Amino acid sequence: MHQRPSPELLAAFDKAKGFMPRDEGMALHAAAVEAAGQGLPLLEIGTYCGRSTLLLADAARRAGVTALTVDHHRGSEEQQPGWEYHDAELVDPAVGLTDTLPEFRRTLHAAGLERHTVALVGASPQIAAVWGTPLGLVFVDGGHTDAHATADYEGWAPHLAEGGFLVIHDVFPDPADGGQAPYRVHRRALSSGAFTEVSTVRSLRVLRRTGPGI
């Protein structure tokens, strides 16, 4: 049975800046706990301010592995000035650009999970191109354009160990509910024959790698 996060961690999750609701977070945490049992690192693409990172880091802490989180920390398209999810509090006044890294570090520090987490600061495809370690979980929650979502899948899914989990956020089959890029990545993963869907919680999809062919 999935051991839920502690009340303290849930409070930190609820307090952190971010967009993931708690029920999706619990599904992510359950997948991360199971994946960490393989003894392999857990990786997410799309750190933002660390809300979901807390869940991966807690799972990593329990298993004695490392949570890795990839982000350039300049904000995605919809977080730029004039767009729906722009947050003026996250703009670095020295350079006039979004910088979510300080808020992320505060989030991890407050929860006592810094030493279980490695922040990889840079563009996801650039980091994936030099990556060489098998992963127990890949959580795709970065840029939601087709170019970004496809690059995240193509760059990181091949590093996922057999039996590991591919988790995709913001999967909306109906275009009226949200962007379609994560949905198209989800369909591509299933059609590859390398993945079997394990669970669905709102817009979160959990897939297990069951074969080659990504």
Secondary structure, DSSP 8 states (H G I E B T S, - for coil): ------HHHHHHHHHSS----HHHHHHHHHHHHHHHTTT--EEEE--TTSHHHHHHHHHHHHHT--EEEEE-SS--GGGSTTSTT--GGGEETTTTEE--HHHHHHHHHHTT-GGGEEEEES-HHHHHTT--S-EEEEEE-S--SHHHHHHHHHHHGGGEEEEEEEEE----SSGGGS-SHHHHHHHHHHHTTSEEEEEEETTEEEEEE-SS--
